[in-house]
Amino acid sequence: MPRSNDADDRHELISYTDDIYRTAEGSSHPLRRLFPTLDFYRQFGWNVYQSSRQARAGVYDEQQWSRTSHMVLKSLESVGVRIEIQGVQNIRSLDSPCVFVGNHMSMLETIVLPAIIQPVHNVTFVTKQSLLDYPVFRHILRSRNPVAVSRNNPREDFKVVMTEGKDRLDRGISIVVFPQTTRSATFDPAQFNTIGIKLASRAGVPVIPIALQTDAWGNGRRLKDFGRIDATKVVRFAFGPPISVTGRGEQQHQQVIDFIESKLAQWSR
């Protein structure tokens, strides 16, 4: 049965009002706002360390993943970053797994999306292999059984996503795909490939588009995944209605692009 928007969603850690979440006034700490990058990574580092220990011990399950992801969300808010989430009712309405397809700006969405999606539907990611090799962090990500791609051989990566992604979906696990070739604060449809649509078509599941604005977590110079935290920016997530893929999926691919572009344009105003 589709999930309802009520207290039966017992594992949801984010409190929505009319299916919208906005950071409450007073969520940040005045001292932490002075050095947001330093203070955020202090909290984040301890979170990752504790989570990695649990993963190595085999006790880092779905609930722990969503809980520690939510802790990262709260850490961002504690240093002054404001967060808005809308469209979660579109996730709850599903009675099947799906492919989430979104634009890609920073490391933030990979870390925070589990706090939003996992309490409603089991989920994992298509992610780059290098993340599975990070010290400490690798234990966490490997425990979530992601679909890992090299980003060096597009043809081989496509085969991996089609095979392993369908396997996860057949087992009731939704997949998050970021089709952009690289992260960017701007959205270029020409760089937004159709791999998510093709995966959904092959598995016979719907697509949910995600528009996101997460450049408050910057890309670093030496370590791209860990850049400056800009607490003056708002982090936004929007989930669109489920889309059934038919034929070659060109129309559905354009629907995803249109949803992302419309939200980014709305937010820029």
C-alpha positions in Angstrom: 0.0 0.0 0.0 1.2 3.6 -0.6 2.6 5.2 2.5 0.4 7.8 4.2 1.3 11.2 5.4 0.8 10.5 9.0 2.4 9.3 12.2 2.7 5.8 10.8 5.8 7.0 9.0 7.4 6.3 12.3 11.0 6.4 11.2 10.9 9.9 9.7 13.1 12.2 11.6 12.3 15.4 9.7 9.1 17.1 10.7 7.1 18.5 7.8 4.3 21.1 7.8 2.0 20.6 4.8 4.7 18.4 3.3 7.3 21.2 3.5 10.3 21.4 5.7 12.1 24.7 6.5 14.8 25.3 9.0 13.3 26.7 12.2 14.4 30.1 13.5 17.0 29.8 16.1 18.5 26.5 14.8 22.0 27.9 14.5 24.4 28.7 17.3 26.0 32.2 17.3 29.5 30.9 18.0 29.3 28.2 15.4 28.2 30.7 12.8 31.6 32.5 13.2 33.5 29.6 11.7 30.9 27.5 9.8 33.4 25.4 7.8 35.6 24.5 10.7 32.7 23.8 13.1 30.7 21.8 10.6 33.6 19.5 9.6 34.4 19.0 13.3 30.9 17.7 13.8 30.9 15.8 10.5 34.2 14.1 11.2 33.0 12.7 14.5 29.8 11.6 12.9 31.7 9.7 10.1 34.1 8.2 12.6 31.3 6.8 14.8 29.3 5.6 11.8 32.4 3.9 10.3 32.9 2.0 13.6 29.4 0.8 13.5 29.7 -0.2 9.8 32.9 -2.2 10.5 31.0 -3.9 13.4 28.1 -4.8 11.0 25.5 -2.8 13.0 25.2 0.2 10.7 21.7 -0.5 9.3 19.1 1.5 7.4 17.8 3.3 10.5 21.3 4.3 11.5 22.0 5.6 8.0 19.0 7.8 8.1 19.7 8.9 11.6 23.3 9.9 11.0 22.3 11.6 7.7 19.8 13.6 9.7 22.6 14.5 12.1 24.5 16.0 9.2 21.5 18.1 8.3 21.3 19.4 11.8 25.0 20.1 11.8 24.6 22.3 8.7 21.7 24.1 10.4 23.8 24.6 13.5 26.4 26.7 11.6 23.7 28.8 9.9 22.8 26.9 6.7 19.0 27.0 6.1 17.4 24.0 4.5 14.1 23.7 2.6 12.5 20.4 1.4 9.3 20.0 -0.6 7.5 17.3 -2.5 8.1 14.4 0.0 4.5 13.4 -0.5 5.5 12.2 -3.9 7.9 9.7 -2.3 5.3 8.5 0.2 2.7 8.0 -2.6 4.8 5.2 -4.2 4.1 1.5 -3.5 7.1 0.4 -5.5 10.8 1.3 -5.7 11.8 4.0 -8.1 14.7 5.8 -9.7 15.4 9.2 -8.3 17.0 11.4 -11.0 18.5 14.8 -10.0 21.1 17.4 -10.8 24.4 17.3 -8.9 26.0 20.3 -7.2 28.0 19.0 -4.2 28.8 16.3 -1.7 25.9 17.5 0.4 23.1 15.7 -1.5 24.8 12.4 -1.2 25.1 12.8 2.5 21.7 14.4 3.3 19.3 12.6 0.9 19.2 9.4 3.0 17.6 11.4 5.9 14.8 12.3 3.5 14.3 9.2 1.4 15.4 6.2 3.5 12.8 6.5 6.3 10.1 6.2 3.5 11.7 3.8 1.0 14.9 1.8 1.1 17.4 3.5 -1.1 21.0 3.4 -2.3 23.0 5.4 -4.8 24.9 5.1 -8.1 28.2 6.5 -6.9 31.8 6.8 -8.1 34.2 4.0 -7.1 36.6 6.5 -5.5 34.1 7.2 -2.7 34.2 3.5 -1.8 38.0 3.9 -1.3 38.0 6.9 1.0 39.6 6.1 4.4 37.0 5.7 7.2 34.1 6.8 4.9 34.3 3.7 2.7 33.0 1.4 5.4 29.8 3.4 5.6 29.2 3.6 1.9 30.0 0.0 1.3 27.5 -1.1 4.0 24.7 0.5 1.9 25.5 -1.6 -1.2 25.7 1.2 -3.7 26.2 0.8 -7.5 29.8 1.9 -8.1 31.0 3.2 -11.4 34.5 4.2 -12.4 33.7 7.4 -14.4 36.6 6.3 -16.7 34.7 3.9 -19.1 31.2 5.2 -20.0 30.3 2.0 -21.8 31.3 -0.3 -18.9 29.7 2.1 -16.4 26.4 1.9 -18.3 26.5 -1.9 -18.2 27.1 -1.8 -14.4 24.2 0.5 -13.8 21.8 -1.4 -15.9 22.8 -4.8 -14.3 23.4 -3.9 -10.7 20.8 -1.1 -10.6 18.1 -3.4 -11.9 19.2 -6.0 -9.3 18.7 -3.4 -6.5 15.3 -2.3 -7.9 14.1 -5.9 -8.2 14.9 -6.3 -4.5 12.8 -3.3 -3.6 15.6 -0.8 -3.2 15.2 2.6 -4.9 18.2 4.1 -6.7 19.5 7.7 -6.7 21.2 8.7 -10.0 23.0 11.9 -10.8 23.3 11.8 -14.6 25.6 14.9 -14.9 29.1 14.1 -15.9 30.5 16.5 -13.3 29.1 18.5 -10.3 28.2 22.1 -11.1 26.4 25.0 -9.5 24.7 25.6 -12.9 22.5 23.1 -14.7 23.4 22.2 -18.3 20.8 19.8 -19.9 23.3 18.9 -22.6 25.4 17.3 -19.8 22.4 15.5 -18.3 22.3 12.0 -19.8 19.4 9.5 -19.9 20.9 6.7 -17.8 18.3 7.1 -15.0 15.4 6.9 -17.5 16.9 3.9 -19.2 17.4 2.1 -15.8 13.8 2.8 -14.8 12.5 1.6 -18.2 14.5 -1.6 -17.9 13.3 -2.3 -14.4 9.7 -1.2 -15.0 9.6 1.3 -12.2 8.8 5.1 -12.2 11.2 8.0 -12.0 11.0 10.8 -9.5 12.8 13.9 -10.5 14.9 15.8 -7.8 15.8 19.4 -8.2 18.4 20.5 -5.7 20.4 23.6 -4.8 23.3 22.5 -2.5 26.2 24.8 -3.3 26.3 25.9 0.4 28.7 22.9 0.6 31.4 24.0 -1.8 33.7 21.8 -3.8 37.3 21.8 -2.5 40.5 22.5 -4.4 42.6 19.6 -3.1 39.8 17.3 -2.0 36.8 18.1 -4.2 34.3 16.5 -1.9 35.2 18.7 1.1 35.0 22.4 0.4 34.0 25.5 2.2 30.6 25.8 3.9 28.8 29.0 3.0 26.2 29.6 5.7 24.7 32.5 3.7 23.2 30.1 1.2 19.9 28.2 1.4 19.9 24.4 0.6 16.8 23.3 -1.3 15.4 19.9 -2.3 12.3 19.4 -4.4 10.8 16.1 -5.4 8.5 15.9 -8.4 5.6 13.6 -9.0 6.4 10.0 -10.2 6.8 9.6 -14.0 6.1 6.4 -15.8 8.6 5.7 -18.6 7.2 4.7 -21.9 8.7 4.0 -25.3 12.3 5.3 -25.6 11.8 7.7 -22.7 12.6 10.9 -24.5 9.5 12.7 -23.3 10.0 11.5 -19.7 13.7 12.6 -19.8 12.5 16.1 -20.9 10.0 16.2 -18.1 12.8 15.6 -15.6 14.9 18.4 -17.2 11.9 20.8 -17.2 11.2 20.1 -13.5 14.8 20.8 -12.5 15.1 23.9 -14.7 11.8 25.3 -13.4 12.7 24.9 -9.8 16.2 26.3 -10.2 14.7 29.3 -12.0 12.1 29.8 -9.2 14.8 29.6 -6.6 17.1 32.0 -8.4 14.3 34.6 -8.2 
